[in-house]
Each structure stands twice: as structure tokens, then as C-alpha cells.
Amino acid sequence: MTSRVNYSYTPDDVDRAFNEIAEQLFDKTRDIDQSTNPTPKALIVAGVQGSGKTYLLENTLLKDPKYSNYVRLYLPEYRKKHPQYADMEGIGVLHAYQHTEQFTWALGAKIFQYAFANKYNFIMETALDSIDFAAFPMTAANDGYQFEVHLIGCKKEFAHLSTISRALKSLKDKALERFVDLSAIEASMANAQSILTAFESACLLVPGSEIIMYERGFGVLKDRTVVCHSRCDAPEQLTPQPINTRDGQVISPAENTVRIERTPILNVPCTYNNYATIVNAQIFTRDERGETLKECHLALSQVAEFAKHIPYAVYSDLYAYIVKYVFR
């Protein structure tokens, strides 16, 4: 386990870090300066810790050049701007991640404030970990921002095991990550209704806004699959769109049982209900139980190498899952 050390930073340290990255970060063409489609845009990737937000963003979405003029509000290297980062890194990457969290939030808030005030397109990842986040979407929509929301739903056990695997990989690669308690994932799920309803309401205000929902899980779902896609073609309307399956087939809105649809008549928020159906489902089938057990044993096979960095709760959680899902 890592030692407990107190670190500090000042508002001047945050300002200094911002000034060091601002010129390159904001060296982008703003959509509001263009003659075609001059609406500022927000790309939102949402889901609890371990749902695969960053993977979706970096390995799929950002390969599309249309996002080249978007400002990223968070990158792991922003943590290295903490004035005492070198001291933290000497203890370990998990320690450095933990003790740069507040600084990174402060720096990210400053980046967001500048991007929003100057109507830059921006990219925001949210783990649904603060209920305060529910106030943001409508503020941005009322300021003219068009939303593209990518929402990843997964069962809490899958998300939790994914965070453990991610943290173990970070120890091996000496990358910045941390272990996440199951209680933190459950708290995010408790915030989901308020936050997702706020996003849905914001998408209703600005035509061109979209919501794309994915399911991710064990087995064939590990690489996620699109379950529904809706678009605002006119204010106060969200219209379901066709989606593509893994094998290239097209599912029409009429064939899809998962739908986010809003009209003046169908005027009830529905994004959260679809999300809740995914995340609250039980691990029931033999295949899912087997995949859960496999993930636990794979994680346990790696912990010995990094034992001094592993919280006791990780061992307890892994063995608890094995006891719960072992075949009987």
C-alpha cells in the first residue's frame, strides 16, 4: 500500500498550468466562425467508471477528422502539471493519480470555462460521479451548444472488474490510473437519472443534437454494441434512427425495441429508463457467470506482482465475486 502524504497547490499553480497548455490547446478553428453550420458543439462520452469511455473516444470517435477542432477538457498528462508531481511519481502511479485528482479537476474547470465562454467545440467525459453535473447540459443548450452524447451502459459488476483490470494494467505500464471502489460506481448509477434526463432535455433544444446508447458487458459485448440512436430534427423532438449490427445488418427504428423518442405527444424522458434496463440487469446466464469468474481469476493471477500497491478491498471483492458466481 502507498504511504499517506499531504500535497498542496495554489490557484496560481492552476493558472500557470493553464497558461502552459492554452496556446496549443485552443489553436483550433471555431465552428461559430464558419459560414456553414456555425453552431458550437459538445461531444459527451458518458458512463460509470470502467464502462469504456476513453477507449470509445480514442479508438473510434477521434479517428473521425470532424472532431479535429474539439478541445479536450481532460488528458492524463494534465496531472503532470501539479507542482509536486515528481514527488508523487516517485512513490507510484496509483499514488500520483490519487493525489492529483483535485488539481486536475481545478485545471479542467478552467479549461472548460475558457472553452465555453469563447464557444469552442469541446470533448467532455463524465463518469456520472457528481450530481452537480446535471445543471450543465441545459446551460450549454441555452447558450446554443449542439450535443452529441455517447452513453455506455453496463452492469456494475462488469464495470467494477474492468476498473480492476485497468488499474493492474496501469501498474504494469506505469500509466496513470487507480482502483475504483464498487460503492463509487453505485453512487454514479444513483446520479444517472438526473444527469441523463438533463442531457436528453438539452438535446431537445438544439436541432442536430444526438444521443447514441451502447451496451457493454462480458463475452461478445466486451467491445460494446449500439442499442439505439436518436436525433433532434426539430425542437422538442427526438427521432429514433437506424442502427448497424456487428455483422453489418441495419435495424430500423420500427424493428428496434430500445428507443429514445420524444414528441409533443410522447413528452416523457426515456433515456434513463433504457439505460437502467441495461445496468440493473442481473448476471444470470452460465456464460456470464463463467466470464465473471474468468475475469476474477485473471486479475488474481496478476496481483502478486504488485502486492504492495493493491488495496485490501480488491482481494476481498474478487473473492466475493468468485463465491457469488461459482457454478453450483
C-alpha positions as CSV (number, residue, x, y, z in Angstrom):
1,M,0.0,0.0,0.0
2,T,1.2,3.5,-0.7
3,S,2.1,5.9,2.1
4,R,-0.1,8.9,3.0
5,V,1.5,12.2,2.1
6,N,0.0,15.7,2.0
7,Y,0.4,17.7,-1.1
8,S,-0.8,21.2,-2.0
9,Y,-1.3,23.6,-4.9
10,T,-2.4,27.2,-5.2
11,P,-4.7,29.0,-7.7
12,D,-1.5,30.4,-9.2
13,D,-0.3,26.8,-9.9
14,V,-3.6,26.1,-11.7
15,D,-3.2,29.4,-13.7
16,R,0.4,28.6,-14.5
17,A,-0.6,25.1,-15.8
18,F,-3.4,26.5,-17.9
19,N,-1.1,29.1,-19.5
20,E,1.4,26.4,-20.4
21,I,-1.1,24.4,-22.4
22,A,-3.6,27.1,-23.5
23,E,-1.9,28.3,-26.7
24,Q,-1.7,24.8,-28.2
25,L,-5.0,23.6,-26.7
26,F,-7.0,26.4,-28.2
27,D,-5.2,26.6,-31.5
28,K,-8.3,25.4,-33.3
29,T,-10.9,26.8,-35.7
30,R,-14.2,27.5,-34.0
31,D,-17.4,26.4,-35.7
32,I,-19.1,29.7,-34.9
33,D,-16.5,31.4,-37.2
34,Q,-17.6,29.2,-40.1
35,S,-20.2,30.2,-42.7
36,T,-21.7,26.7,-42.7
37,N,-23.1,25.0,-39.6
38,P,-21.8,27.8,-37.2
39,T,-23.3,26.1,-34.1
40,P,-20.8,25.3,-31.2
41,K,-20.7,21.6,-30.4
42,A,-20.2,19.4,-27.3
43,L,-19.1,15.8,-27.7
44,I,-20.1,14.0,-24.5
45,V,-19.0,10.4,-23.6
46,A,-20.8,9.2,-20.5
47,G,-20.9,6.1,-18.4
48,V,-19.7,4.9,-15.0
49,Q,-16.0,4.2,-14.3
50,G,-14.9,1.1,-16.2
51,S,-17.6,1.4,-18.9
52,G,-15.0,2.1,-21.6
53,K,-15.5,5.8,-22.3
54,T,-11.9,6.7,-23.1
55,Y,-11.5,3.6,-25.3
56,L,-14.6,4.5,-27.3
57,L,-13.3,8.1,-27.6
58,E,-9.7,7.4,-28.6
59,N,-10.1,4.2,-30.7
60,T,-13.3,5.1,-32.5
61,L,-14.7,8.6,-32.3
62,L,-11.4,10.6,-32.5
63,K,-10.4,8.7,-35.7
64,D,-13.1,10.8,-37.4
65,P,-11.5,14.1,-38.6
66,K,-14.7,16.0,-37.8
67,Y,-13.6,16.2,-34.2
68,S,-10.2,17.7,-35.0
69,N,-11.2,21.2,-33.8
70,Y,-12.6,20.0,-30.5
71,V,-10.9,20.9,-27.2
72,R,-10.3,18.0,-24.8
73,L,-11.1,19.1,-21.2
74,Y,-9.1,16.2,-19.7
75,L,-6.0,14.3,-20.7
76,P,-3.9,12.2,-18.3
77,E,-0.9,14.4,-18.9
78,Y,-2.7,17.4,-17.3
79,R,-2.0,15.6,-14.0
80,K,1.8,16.1,-14.5
81,K,1.3,19.8,-14.2
82,H,0.8,19.5,-10.5
83,P,3.7,21.3,-8.8
84,Q,4.7,18.3,-6.8
85,Y,4.1,15.6,-9.4
86,A,7.7,14.5,-9.4
87,D,7.5,13.6,-5.7
88,M,4.3,11.7,-6.2
89,E,5.6,9.8,-9.2
90,G,8.5,8.6,-7.1
91,I,6.0,6.7,-4.9
92,G,4.0,5.2,-7.7
93,V,1.4,5.9,-10.4
94,L,-1.6,5.0,-8.3
95,H,-0.4,7.4,-5.6
96,A,0.2,10.1,-8.3
97,Y,-3.3,9.6,-9.7
98,Q,-5.0,9.8,-6.3
99,H,-3.1,13.0,-5.2
100,T,-3.5,14.9,-8.5
101,E,-7.3,14.4,-8.6
102,Q,-8.4,17.8,-7.1
103,F,-5.7,19.7,-9.1
104,T,-6.9,18.1,-12.3
105,W,-10.5,19.0,-11.6
106,A,-9.5,22.6,-11.0
107,L,-7.4,22.7,-14.2
108,G,-10.2,21.0,-16.2
109,A,-12.7,23.6,-14.8
110,K,-10.5,26.4,-16.0
111,I,-10.2,24.9,-19.5
112,F,-13.9,24.4,-19.7
113,Q,-14.7,27.9,-18.6
114,Y,-12.5,29.3,-21.3
115,A,-13.8,27.0,-24.0
116,F,-17.4,27.6,-23.1
117,A,-17.1,31.4,-22.8
118,N,-15.4,31.5,-26.2
119,K,-17.7,28.9,-27.8
120,Y,-15.1,26.4,-28.8
121,N,-16.2,22.9,-29.6
122,F,-15.2,20.6,-26.7
123,I,-15.0,17.0,-25.6
124,M,-16.2,16.0,-22.1
125,E,-16.0,12.6,-20.5
126,T,-18.3,12.1,-17.5
127,A,-18.4,9.2,-15.1
128,L,-21.7,10.5,-13.7
129,D,-19.9,10.9,-10.4
130,S,-21.3,14.3,-9.4
131,I,-25.0,15.2,-9.2
132,D,-23.9,18.8,-9.8
133,F,-23.2,17.8,-13.4
134,A,-27.0,17.7,-14.1
135,A,-27.0,21.5,-14.2
136,F,-24.6,21.8,-17.1
137,P,-26.4,20.5,-20.1
138,M,-29.3,22.9,-20.1
139,T,-26.9,25.8,-19.5
140,A,-24.9,24.8,-22.6
141,A,-28.0,24.2,-24.7
142,N,-29.5,27.6,-23.8
143,D,-26.2,29.1,-25.0
144,G,-26.6,27.4,-28.4
145,Y,-24.5,24.3,-27.9
146,Q,-25.4,21.3,-30.0
147,F,-24.9,17.9,-28.2
148,E,-23.6,14.6,-29.4
149,V,-24.0,12.2,-26.4
150,H,-22.5,8.8,-26.4
151,L,-23.8,6.8,-23.4
152,I,-22.4,3.4,-22.4
153,G,-24.4,1.2,-20.2
154,C,-23.0,-1.9,-18.4
155,K,-23.7,-4.0,-15.3
156,K,-21.9,-2.7,-12.2
157,E,-20.0,-6.0,-11.8
158,F,-18.6,-5.7,-15.3
159,A,-17.7,-2.0,-14.7
160,H,-16.0,-2.8,-11.4
161,L,-14.0,-5.7,-12.7
162,S,-13.0,-3.5,-15.7
163,T,-11.6,-0.9,-13.3
164,I,-9.5,-3.5,-11.5
165,S,-8.1,-4.8,-14.8
166,R,-7.4,-1.3,-15.9
167,A,-5.6,-0.4,-12.7
168,L,-3.5,-3.6,-12.8
169,K,-2.5,-2.7,-16.4
170,S,-1.6,0.8,-15.4
171,L,0.8,-0.6,-12.7
172,K,2.4,-2.8,-15.4
173,D,2.7,0.0,-17.9
174,K,3.4,2.7,-15.3
175,A,0.4,4.7,-16.6
176,L,-1.8,7.0,-14.5
177,E,-4.8,5.2,-13.2
178,R,-6.4,4.0,-9.9
179,F,-8.6,1.4,-8.3
180,V,-12.2,2.3,-8.0
181,D,-14.5,1.1,-5.2
182,L,-17.8,-0.6,-6.1
183,S,-19.5,2.0,-3.9
184,A,-18.3,4.8,-6.2
185,I,-19.8,3.0,-9.3
186,E,-23.1,2.5,-7.4
187,A,-23.1,6.2,-6.5
188,S,-22.6,7.2,-10.1
189,M,-25.5,4.9,-11.1
190,A,-27.6,6.7,-8.5
191,N,-26.8,10.0,-10.2
192,A,-27.6,8.7,-13.6
193,Q,-31.3,9.6,-13.8
194,S,-30.8,13.3,-13.1
195,I,-27.8,13.7,-15.4
196,L,-29.2,11.6,-18.3
197,T,-32.5,13.4,-18.2
198,A,-30.7,16.7,-18.3
199,F,-28.8,15.6,-21.4
200,E,-32.0,14.4,-23.0
201,S,-33.7,17.8,-22.3
202,A,-30.7,19.6,-23.7
203,C,-30.7,17.6,-26.9
204,L,-34.4,18.5,-27.4
205,L,-33.5,22.2,-27.6
206,V,-30.9,22.3,-30.4
207,P,-31.6,20.6,-33.7
208,G,-28.8,18.3,-34.8
209,S,-28.2,17.0,-31.3
210,E,-27.9,13.2,-31.0
211,I,-27.9,10.5,-28.3
212,I,-26.3,7.2,-29.1
213,M,-26.5,4.4,-26.5
214,Y,-24.3,1.4,-26.2
215,E,-24.3,-1.8,-24.2
216,R,-21.0,-3.2,-22.9
217,G,-20.5,-6.4,-21.0
218,F,-18.9,-9.8,-20.8
219,G,-18.2,-12.0,-23.8
220,V,-19.4,-10.7,-27.2
221,L,-20.4,-7.4,-25.6
222,K,-16.9,-6.6,-24.4
223,D,-16.3,-4.4,-27.5
224,R,-19.8,-2.8,-26.9
225,T,-22.7,-2.7,-29.3
226,V,-25.0,0.2,-30.3
227,V,-28.5,-0.4,-29.0
228,C,-30.2,2.8,-30.1
229,H,-29.6,6.2,-31.7
230,S,-31.9,9.3,-31.7
231,R,-31.6,12.7,-33.3
232,C,-33.2,16.0,-32.8
233,D,-34.5,17.1,-36.2
234,A,-36.8,19.8,-34.8
235,P,-37.1,21.4,-31.3
236,E,-38.8,19.3,-28.8
237,Q,-38.4,16.1,-30.9
238,L,-36.0,13.2,-30.7
239,T,-36.4,10.8,-33.6
240,P,-35.1,7.2,-33.5
241,Q,-32.6,6.4,-36.2
242,P,-31.5,3.1,-37.9
243,I,-28.5,1.4,-36.2
244,N,-26.0,-1.1,-37.6
245,T,-25.3,-4.5,-36.0
246,R,-21.9,-6.1,-35.6
247,D,-22.5,-8.2,-38.8
248,G,-23.4,-5.1,-40.8
249,Q,-27.1,-5.5,-40.8
250,V,-29.3,-2.5,-40.4
251,I,-32.0,-2.4,-37.7
252,S,-34.8,0.1,-38.5
253,P,-36.4,2.1,-35.7
254,A,-39.6,0.1,-36.2
255,E,-37.7,-3.1,-35.5
256,N,-35.7,-1.8,-32.5
257,T,-37.3,-2.4,-29.1
258,V,-34.8,0.0,-27.5
259,R,-35.8,3.6,-28.4
260,I,-35.3,7.2,-27.2
261,E,-38.2,9.0,-28.7
262,R,-39.7,12.4,-27.8
263,T,-42.5,14.3,-29.5
264,P,-45.1,16.8,-28.2
265,I,-47.3,13.8,-27.5
266,L,-44.6,11.4,-26.3
267,N,-43.3,14.0,-23.9
268,V,-41.8,11.8,-21.1
269,P,-38.0,11.4,-20.6
270,C,-36.9,7.9,-21.6
271,T,-33.1,7.8,-21.9
272,Y,-32.6,6.8,-18.2
273,N,-35.2,4.0,-18.4
274,N,-33.3,2.4,-21.3
275,Y,-30.0,2.9,-19.5
276,A,-31.4,1.4,-16.3
277,T,-32.6,-1.7,-18.1
278,I,-29.0,-2.4,-19.1
279,V,-27.2,-1.6,-15.9
280,N,-29.7,-3.1,-13.4
281,A,-29.9,-6.5,-15.2
282,Q,-28.6,-9.4,-13.2
283,I,-25.7,-11.7,-14.1
284,F,-27.7,-14.8,-14.7
285,T,-26.6,-17.0,-17.6
286,R,-23.9,-19.6,-17.3
287,D,-21.8,-17.8,-19.9
288,E,-21.9,-14.5,-18.0
289,R,-21.1,-16.2,-14.7
290,G,-18.3,-18.0,-16.3
291,E,-16.9,-14.8,-17.8
292,T,-17.1,-13.1,-14.4
293,L,-15.2,-15.9,-12.8
294,K,-12.6,-15.9,-15.5
295,E,-12.0,-12.1,-15.1
296,C,-11.6,-12.5,-11.3
297,H,-9.1,-15.3,-11.7
298,L,-7.1,-13.4,-14.3
299,A,-7.0,-10.4,-12.0
300,L,-5.9,-12.5,-9.1
301,S,-3.1,-14.0,-11.1
302,Q,-1.6,-10.6,-11.6
303,V,-1.9,-9.0,-8.1
304,A,1.1,-10.8,-6.6
305,E,3.5,-8.8,-8.8
306,F,2.1,-5.5,-7.4
307,A,1.0,-6.6,-4.0
308,K,2.3,-3.6,-2.1
309,H,0.1,-1.3,-4.3
310,I,-3.1,-3.3,-4.1
311,P,-5.8,-2.2,-1.6
312,Y,-7.1,-5.0,0.6
313,A,-10.6,-4.3,-0.7
314,V,-9.5,-5.5,-4.2
315,Y,-8.7,-9.0,-2.9
316,S,-11.9,-9.1,-0.9
317,D,-14.1,-8.0,-3.9
318,L,-12.5,-10.5,-6.3
319,Y,-13.0,-13.5,-3.9
320,A,-16.6,-12.3,-3.1
321,Y,-17.4,-12.4,-6.8
322,I,-16.0,-15.9,-7.2
323,V,-18.1,-17.1,-4.2
324,K,-21.2,-15.4,-5.6
325,Y,-20.9,-16.6,-9.2
326,V,-19.2,-20.0,-8.9
327,F,-21.1,-22.8,-10.6
328,R,-23.0,-24.9,-8.1
